[in-house]
Amino acid sequence: MIGAVFCCIQSLLCTVHAESEETDESSPSILKELPVSSEYLENCHVSRHIATGSKTRVFFTLSEFANYWVDPSILVNTSFGWIRFAVPSEFKMYSWRYAGSNTRAPYVWAVLDNEPEAPSWNIEILRGSMSGTIWHHVATLKKYSYMDHFHEFRMDANGVGSVTIYHPAAEFTVTGPMTGYYVYQTSDWGETWSESDYIPDDLKHMNPVKQYDGEPLADIVSKLGLELPKKVKVEESNDAR
């Protein structure tokens, strides 16, 4: 009985936090909406996608640039249509490394990391409402080296979570960080993060053969039985003729 009451209180607190976040559109970290064109939907690739409700699906997309799939966006398909969110312009050469949603809290999460040919010194954390209609850039986590990369994301139902970043053996220096894993922790839904804890590792891991660039959105939408917006034919005016 006590456990059931605790779960109800926990769920209520999570909902209150999420609702206050959804109404706070003045936040500087909130992601802005972009127009959704049929051309973009037909040409972008989907890196990851998750269902956050019976009629809501979130797609984490990339566009081709200089033979790399970068320029990340968030596409949300709801019963009312499509919504596209732009990540900050400084993340243009990033790509998606993680996406997931809480099962007992109203949040969706995503992680951006650098591209191999344009390394970054940071990992970027994004948090969305379960409805998919509000997104925030909640944190930037510093790497020890620009060649470090995202390894793991965790978040429990109380807002306690962690991000693990791997520092590879190739970047080992006597005076610098040791090879291994560095874990950042949060207890307030990603609003603030601790200094990293070090977990040693003596392995030199193989690099992936090829970056995963996902599938065309049009193919995935077709498999899911969804519809892309129909193209609007623009009639020429008499002057144009």
VEXDREN-2710 file (C-alpha; in Angstrom, 1 decimal):
% VEXDREN-2710
k/r/px/py/pz
1/MET/0.0/0.0/0.0
2/ILE/2.8/2.4/1.0
3/GLY/4.7/1.5/-2.2
4/ALA/1.6/2.2/-4.3
5/VAL/1.2/5.6/-2.7
6/PHE/4.9/6.4/-3.2
7/CYS/4.6/5.5/-6.9
8/CYS/1.6/7.8/-7.3
9/ILE/3.4/10.7/-5.6
10/GLN/6.5/10.1/-7.8
11/SER/4.4/10.1/-10.9
12/LEU/2.6/13.3/-9.9
13/LEU/5.9/15.1/-9.2
14/CYS/7.3/14.0/-12.6
15/THR/4.1/15.2/-14.4
16/VAL/4.2/18.6/-12.6
17/HIS/7.9/19.1/-13.6
18/ALA/7.1/18.2/-17.2
19/GLU/4.0/20.4/-17.4
20/SER/5.9/23.4/-16.0
21/GLU/8.7/22.7/-18.6
22/GLU/6.2/22.6/-21.5
23/THR/4.7/25.9/-20.6
24/ASP/8.1/27.7/-20.2
25/GLU/8.6/28.7/-23.8
26/SER/10.8/31.6/-22.7
27/SER/13.7/29.3/-21.8
28/PRO/16.8/30.0/-23.9
29/SER/17.5/26.3/-24.2
30/ILE/14.2/25.5/-25.9
31/LEU/14.5/24.2/-29.5
32/LYS/12.8/26.2/-32.2
33/GLU/10.3/24.8/-34.7
34/LEU/11.2/24.7/-38.4
35/PRO/8.9/24.5/-41.4
36/VAL/8.3/20.9/-42.5
37/SER/8.7/20.5/-46.3
38/SER/8.0/17.4/-48.3
39/GLU/11.4/17.7/-49.9
40/TYR/13.1/17.4/-46.5
41/LEU/11.0/14.5/-45.4
42/GLU/11.8/12.7/-48.7
43/ASN/15.6/13.2/-48.5
44/CYS/16.5/13.0/-44.9
45/HIS/17.7/9.8/-43.2
46/VAL/16.5/8.5/-39.8
47/SER/19.3/7.6/-37.3
48/ARG/16.9/6.5/-34.6
49/HIS/13.2/6.6/-33.9
50/ILE/10.9/5.8/-30.9
51/ALA/7.2/5.7/-30.2
52/THR/6.2/7.8/-27.3
53/GLY/2.5/7.2/-27.4
54/SER/-0.2/5.4/-29.4
55/LYS/-0.2/8.3/-32.0
56/THR/3.2/9.9/-31.5
57/ARG/6.5/8.9/-33.0
58/VAL/9.8/10.8/-32.8
59/PHE/12.4/10.5/-35.5
60/PHE/16.0/11.7/-35.1
61/THR/17.1/12.7/-38.6
62/LEU/20.3/13.6/-40.5
63/SER/20.9/15.2/-43.8
64/GLU/23.7/14.6/-46.3
65/PHE/26.6/17.1/-46.2
66/ALA/30.0/16.6/-47.9
67/ASN/29.4/12.8/-48.0
68/TYR/28.5/12.7/-44.3
69/TRP/25.1/12.4/-42.6
70/VAL/25.0/15.3/-40.3
71/ASP/22.8/18.4/-39.7
72/PRO/20.6/16.7/-37.0
73/SER/16.9/17.5/-36.6
74/ILE/14.0/16.1/-34.6
75/LEU/10.9/15.2/-36.5
76/VAL/7.7/14.4/-34.6
77/ASN/4.7/12.7/-36.2
78/THR/1.5/13.3/-34.2
79/SER/-2.2/12.9/-34.9
80/PHE/-2.1/16.6/-35.9
81/GLY/0.7/16.2/-38.4
82/TRP/4.5/16.7/-38.6
83/ILE/6.6/19.0/-36.4
84/ARG/10.3/19.6/-37.0
85/PHE/12.7/21.0/-34.3
86/ALA/16.1/22.5/-35.1
87/VAL/19.1/21.8/-32.9
88/PRO/21.4/24.8/-32.2
89/SER/23.4/25.8/-35.3
90/GLU/26.8/25.0/-33.7
91/PHE/25.8/21.3/-33.7
92/LYS/25.5/21.1/-37.5
93/MET/28.4/18.6/-37.8
94/TYR/27.1/16.4/-35.0
95/SER/25.1/13.2/-35.3
96/TRP/22.8/11.2/-33.0
97/ARG/24.4/8.7/-30.7
98/TYR/21.4/7.9/-28.4
99/ALA/17.6/8.2/-28.1
100/GLY/15.3/6.7/-25.5
101/SER/12.3/7.5/-23.3
102/ASN/11.5/7.0/-19.7
103/THR/8.9/4.3/-18.9
104/ARG/7.7/5.8/-15.6
105/ALA/8.5/9.5/-16.3
106/PRO/7.2/11.8/-19.1
107/TYR/10.5/12.4/-20.9
108/VAL/12.3/11.6/-24.1
109/TRP/16.1/11.8/-24.3
110/ALA/18.7/12.2/-27.0
111/VAL/22.5/12.6/-27.2
112/LEU/24.6/14.3/-29.9
113/ASP/28.3/13.6/-30.4
114/ASN/30.8/14.7/-33.0
115/GLU/31.4/13.4/-36.5
116/PRO/34.7/11.5/-37.1
117/GLU/35.9/14.2/-39.6
118/ALA/34.9/17.1/-37.4
119/PRO/35.6/16.1/-33.8
120/SER/34.1/18.1/-30.9
121/TRP/35.1/18.7/-27.4
122/ASN/31.6/18.3/-26.0
123/ILE/28.6/15.9/-25.7
124/GLU/25.2/17.5/-26.0
125/ILE/22.1/16.3/-24.0
126/LEU/18.6/17.0/-25.2
127/ARG/15.4/16.4/-23.3
128/GLY/11.9/16.3/-24.7
129/SER/8.4/16.1/-23.3
130/MET/6.6/12.7/-23.8
131/SER/4.2/14.5/-26.2
132/GLY/7.3/15.3/-28.4
133/THR/6.1/18.9/-28.8
134/ILE/8.7/20.6/-26.5
135/TRP/12.4/20.0/-26.6
136/HIS/15.3/21.5/-24.6
137/HIS/19.0/21.5/-24.9
138/VAL/19.7/20.8/-21.2
139/ALA/23.4/20.2/-20.9
140/THR/26.8/20.3/-22.5
141/LEU/29.3/17.8/-21.1
142/LYS/33.0/18.5/-21.6
143/LYS/35.3/15.8/-23.0
144/TYR/38.9/15.3/-22.0
145/SER/39.9/15.0/-25.6
146/TYR/38.1/15.8/-28.9
147/MET/38.5/12.1/-29.8
148/ASP/36.6/10.9/-26.8
149/HIS/33.1/9.6/-27.6
150/PHE/29.7/8.9/-26.1
151/HIS/29.3/5.4/-24.5
152/GLU/26.2/5.2/-22.4
153/PHE/23.2/7.1/-21.1
154/ARG/21.0/6.2/-18.1
155/MET/18.1/7.9/-16.3
156/ASP/15.8/6.5/-13.7
157/ALA/12.2/7.5/-12.8
158/ASN/13.5/9.9/-10.1
159/GLY/15.7/12.0/-12.4
160/VAL/18.9/10.3/-11.3
161/GLY/21.1/9.4/-14.2
162/SER/24.5/9.3/-15.8
163/VAL/26.4/9.8/-19.1
164/THR/29.5/7.7/-19.7
165/ILE/32.2/9.0/-22.1
166/TYR/35.1/6.8/-23.3
167/HIS/38.6/8.1/-23.5
168/PRO/40.5/5.8/-26.0
169/ALA/43.9/4.3/-25.5
170/ALA/45.3/6.1/-28.6
171/GLU/44.9/9.4/-26.7
172/PHE/46.8/8.2/-23.6
173/THR/49.3/10.7/-22.2
174/VAL/51.4/10.6/-19.0
175/THR/50.1/13.9/-17.8
176/GLY/46.6/13.7/-19.3
177/PRO/43.5/11.6/-18.5
178/MET/43.9/7.9/-18.2
179/THR/42.4/5.5/-20.8
180/GLY/39.0/4.4/-19.7
181/TYR/35.5/5.6/-18.9
182/TYR/34.4/8.9/-17.4
183/VAL/31.0/9.0/-15.8
184/TYR/29.0/12.2/-15.3
185/GLN/26.0/12.0/-12.9
186/THR/22.8/14.0/-12.4
187/SER/20.0/14.0/-9.8
188/ASP/17.7/16.7/-11.3
189/TRP/16.7/15.4/-14.7
190/GLY/19.9/16.5/-16.4
191/GLU/19.7/20.1/-15.3
192/THR/23.1/19.9/-13.5
193/TRP/25.9/17.3/-13.7
194/SER/28.7/16.3/-11.3
195/GLU/32.4/16.2/-12.1
196/SER/33.2/12.8/-13.8
197/ASP/34.2/9.6/-12.0
198/TYR/36.9/7.5/-13.6
199/ILE/36.6/3.8/-14.5
200/PRO/39.9/2.3/-15.8
201/ASP/40.0/0.2/-18.9
202/ASP/43.0/-1.6/-20.3
203/LEU/41.5/-2.6/-23.7
204/LYS/42.1/-1.0/-27.1
205/HIS/38.7/-1.3/-28.8
206/MET/38.2/-1.8/-32.5
207/ASN/36.7/1.2/-34.4
208/PRO/33.4/0.6/-36.3
209/VAL/34.0/-0.1/-40.0
210/LYS/31.4/2.5/-41.1
211/GLN/29.3/5.2/-39.5
212/TYR/25.7/4.2/-39.2
213/ASP/23.8/6.7/-41.3
214/GLY/20.3/5.3/-40.9
215/GLU/17.5/4.7/-43.4
216/PRO/15.6/7.1/-45.6
217/LEU/12.6/8.5/-43.7
218/ALA/10.3/7.7/-46.5
219/ASP/11.1/4.0/-46.3
220/ILE/10.5/3.9/-42.5
221/VAL/7.3/5.9/-42.7
222/SER/6.0/3.5/-45.3
223/LYS/6.8/0.5/-43.1
224/LEU/5.0/2.1/-40.2
225/GLY/1.9/2.9/-42.2
226/LEU/2.3/6.6/-41.8
227/GLU/1.9/9.3/-44.5
228/LEU/4.2/12.0/-45.7
229/PRO/2.7/15.4/-46.5
230/LYS/1.5/15.6/-50.1
231/LYS/3.4/18.0/-52.4
232/VAL/1.5/21.1/-53.3
233/LYS/1.6/21.9/-57.0
234/VAL/2.2/25.6/-57.6
235/GLU/0.4/26.9/-60.6
236/GLU/2.3/29.4/-62.8
237/SER/0.9/32.9/-63.0
238/ASN/0.1/34.6/-66.3
239/ASP/3.1/36.9/-65.7
240/ALA/5.4/33.9/-65.3
241/ARG/4.2/32.5/-68.6
END
